[in-house]
Amino acid sequence: MTLPPDHPPIPRPRIGVLLMNLGTPDAPDAKSVKRYLGEFLSDRRVVELPAFAWQPILRGIILQTRPKKSAHAYSLVWRDDGSPLAAITKLQSARLQGAFGESVMVDWAMRYGNPSIPDRIAAMKAAGCERILLAPLYPQYCAATTATANDKAFAQLATMRWQPAIRTLPPYHDDPGYIAALKESVATGLAALDFVPDALIASFHGMPQRTLELGDPYHCHCQKTARLLGEALGREVTIAFQSRFGRAQWLQPATDATLAVLPAAGVKKVAILAPGFSADCLETLEELAIRGRESFIEAGGTDFAYLTCLNDTPGGIAMLRRMIARELQGWVSPD
């Protein structure tokens, strides 16, 4: 059919895959960090307190004092190509581009900061994507991570007259491909060390204890990941939770407290990994690799190693490719 001359252009129908991660400031300075934290800590999925009680605290002491300290931490891990989390997620997207055929475009976005989820969904629709797979890169489901990323995407869809069809990537905490990729990565990392660790610690991002009591499966997903990884490696994996914030009771045991007491128990050599993170970021590169090392050595430890995330390694990309291809079945013909 021949379209009339004044008909708006119609892009070729395509399928989109949107990798979504947590977020990052645009620069390692206090102004950028303040803007990022203001958005992040205003999310009702992240801080489940009434706004009238929380916002004065957030806009008061927290956003007046925390940005400068956090900006310094970001400056310690900032890369030439930007924030580690954004840079690595961008590389993951680039590595997957073309992996599912010419009709599938892969893009990436941050829940907080840039590039934003609404902007990238709008760009995908403009590029002709009539079907989009939303892929939150969180192996373990949590309302404060997986759900809020999907929420942001759905909020953008609510503004669109012509919505694309949507699927979401489910949590993959016990996916055999994920466990196998973790095993390979950890085994390779351990083999490269010049010491044999007395303990292997899997540090997951912490969440308030009340999230478990309210029915969030995150704690259970973390426990299962650590158990399956330990079985695959043939050795015990100690689980801990990092990044506590505020005075509420958080999931236990805490990573910092665990590192502080291990040397007194005779555990002088440790290796630590962060299997809940799909890409290295401030919480892994500064909190674990720098501050974690310092606290462990100060407590009497002799050897410490941080084992990097799957990132854009061949094993990590192959795992993502298999999982995404599975979720695209029916939309994309298998190779």
N, C-alpha and C positions, 0 to 999 in steps of 0.2 A: 504494500500500500504506500502510495506517495503522500507525504504529509504536506499540508499547505505551507507556503513560504513563511507565514508569520507564526508557525507552530514553534513553541519553545523546544530546544534540543532535548532529546531523550537519551540518557547514557545507556550503554549496554548493560543488561542485568548482570549483577555480580553478587558475590557472597562475601561478607566481612567477618573477620575474626579480630576481636578487640581484646588485647592483653591489658589487664587492669591491675595496678599495684597501689600501694598505700598513698605515697605522696612525698614531697620534698620541697623545701624552699627553693626559690629561684637562684639564690646566691648565699654564700656563707657569711652573711652580715646580719646584724640585729634587726634591721628593718624588714628584711625578707623573712627571717625566721619568725618575727612577731606576726606578720601577715599569715604565714603558714599555720602557726600554732593557734591563731585566732579562729581559723576555719576548722582545723582538726579538732580542737577541744570544744568547739561549739556544736559538734555533731552529737545529737541525742543518743545515737547508737554507741558512741564512745564514752560519754559521761552521762550516765542515766540518773541525773538529778534534775529536779524542777529548775527551769531556766531562771526563775525569779531568785532562787537561792544560789545557783552556780555562777551566773553571769557576772554579778558584782565581784566575786572572788577571782574569776578569770580575768576580767577587765582591770581588776585592781592589782593585787600583788603578783599574780602569775605572769601576766603579760608585761609587767613593769620590770621584773627581775629575771625571768627564765630566758628570754630571747638572747641576751648577751652571753650567758653561759653556754647555751645551746649553739650559738653561732661559733664560739671558739671550738666546740667539739666538732662541728661540721668542717671547720677549717683544717682540722687534723686529717680528715679523710677525703676532702674534696679532690676530684681528679681534673686533669686538663680538659676533659670532655664533660665536666659538670659533676653534679651529685652522683655518687656511686649507684644509688637505686635507679635514678632516671637513666643514667648512661647504660647500665646493664640491661634494663628493661628494653631500651631502644635497640640494643644489640640483639637481644632475644627476638624481637620483632623482625629485625633485618635478616637474621639467620633463618627464620621461618617463611620469609617472603618467597613465594613461588613453590612452596613445599606441597601445596594442595591443588595445584593446577592453575591455569591462567585466569580462571573465573573467580578465584579467591584472593582477596587482598587482606593483608595482615597489618594491623596498626596497634598502637599502644597508648595508654593514658594513665593519669594519676587520679586517685580519688580526691586528693587535696593538692592544689597547686597545678602546675602545667606540665604537659598538655592536659586539658581537662576532659573528663568523660563526655560532657555534653557537646563540646566542640568537636571531638573526634567522631561521635555518633552522627552529628550533623554533616561532617565531611564525608563519612561513609555513605550516607543517604544521597548526598549530592553526587557522589561518584558512581551511583547506580546500585548500591547494595540493597537488595530487597529482602535479604535474610542476613542476620548478624548473630554470631556466637559470642556472647559475653564470656570472657575467660578471666575470672578473678584468680590471681596467681597465689592462692593461699591453700596449701595442702590440707590443713585442718580447718574445718568450718568454724567460724565465729561470727556472731552477729555484728561485732564491732569492726570486722574486716570484710568478710565475704558479703554479708547482707548489705552493709552500707554502700559497697561498690555497686551492687546490683540496684539498690535503691536510687542511687544517683542516675544510673542509666534509665531506669523506669521513669524517673521524674522528667528526664529529657523527652522520652517517648510521649509523655502526657501532653507535651506542647506541640506535637507533630500531627498534622492532619492526615498525612499518609505515612503510617508507621510500617517499618520493616517487620518481618517475622523474627521472633527472638528465641534463642536457646541460651541456657547458661551452663557453664562448665561446673560439674559437681565437685565437691571436695575429693581429694585423692590421697588421703592420709594412709590408706592401706592398699593402694593400687600396686600390684606386683611390679609394674614398670618403674614406679617411683621408688619403691624399696630397693629394687635392683640397682637403680641409678645411684641412690644414696650409698649402698654397699660398695659399689665400685669406686665412688668418689672418696669415701672414708678410707677404704683399703689402700688406695693410691696415696692418699695423704699420710697415712700412718707409715707406709713403707718408705716414704721420703724423709722421715724424722731420724735424727741421730740419737734418739732415746726410745725406750719402750714405755709407754704410759702405764702407770699403775691404775688409772681410771680413765674411762671414756665418758664424757658428759654431754648429753643432748640438752641444750638450753633452748627453751621455747619462750616466746613473748608471754609475759604475764597477763593475767586478767583478774579482775576482782572475784573473790570467792562467791559472791552473790550471783554472778553470771552462771555458775555451775548449778546453784540452788534453784535458779529460775528456769533451768532446762537447756542451757546452751551445751552442745555436745563437745565443745572445744577441748576440755580437759581429758575426756575419754579418747578423743582422736589423737591427742598428743601421747597419751599412755600407749595406745596401740602402735603408733609409729615407732616409738622407742623400743617396744617389745619386739616388733617384727624386724627392726634393724638389728637388734641384739642377736636374734635367732639367725639372721642371715650372716652376720659376722662371726657367730660362734663365740661371743663374749658378752659380758654384762654391759649394759648401757645405763648410766645413772641419769635420771631425768631431773631437770630443774627449770625454774621460771624466772625470767629476768624483767627488767624495766618496770619496777613498781613505781607507783605514783600516788601521792596522797596518803591519807591515814587509814583508809579502809583495809580490811583483811583481804589479802591477795592469795592466789594459788600458791601452794607450797610444794617442795622446798624452794627457797629463793636462791638464784644462782650466786649472787654475791656472798650470801651467808655460807653457802656450800663451799665455795672456793676458800673462804676464810678459815673453815674448820678442818678441811681435809688434811693439811700438813700435820696437825697435831695428832691425827689418827694414823699417821704413818704413810699417807698418800702424798708423796713428794713430787710425782711426775704425772701431769694430766694433759689430755688432749680434749678440746671442746669443739663442738659443732652446733650449728643452728638449723636443724632440719625443717623448722616452720617458716623459714624465709626462702623464697625462690631466688632472691638476689641479695648480694651483700649490700649493706646500708649502714647508717649511723649506729644502729643497735648491735650490729655484728662487728664492724671494723673499729669502732671507738669503745663501745661499752664492753665488749668481750675481749677483742684482740689487744686493746691498750689497757683499759682500766681493770679488766679481769686479770690480765697478766700481772699488773702491778700489785693488786691485792693478794693474789696467790703467792707471789714471791715474797712480799712483805710478811706474810703469815708463816713463812718457812719452807715454801715449796722450792724445788730446784730447777724443774723443767716444765715449760708450759708451751702448748701449741694450739693455735686456732686453725681449724680446718675449714676452708672456704665453702660457700654455698655452691649449689649446682651451676648457678649463673648461666653463662652462654657457652659452657663447655660442650663438647660433642655429645657426651652422655646426657647432659641436661636437656639439650635441644632435641635429641632423639626421643627422650621421654615425653617432652611436650608435644612433639610432632605426632607420636602414636596416640596420645590421649585426645588431642584435638581432632585428628582424623577419625577417631571413633565417634566423637560427638557430632561430626559433620556427615555421618552416614545418612543416606536418604536425600541429602542436599548435594553431595559430591560423589560421583562414581569412583569406586576404589581403583587404584592404579592396576 
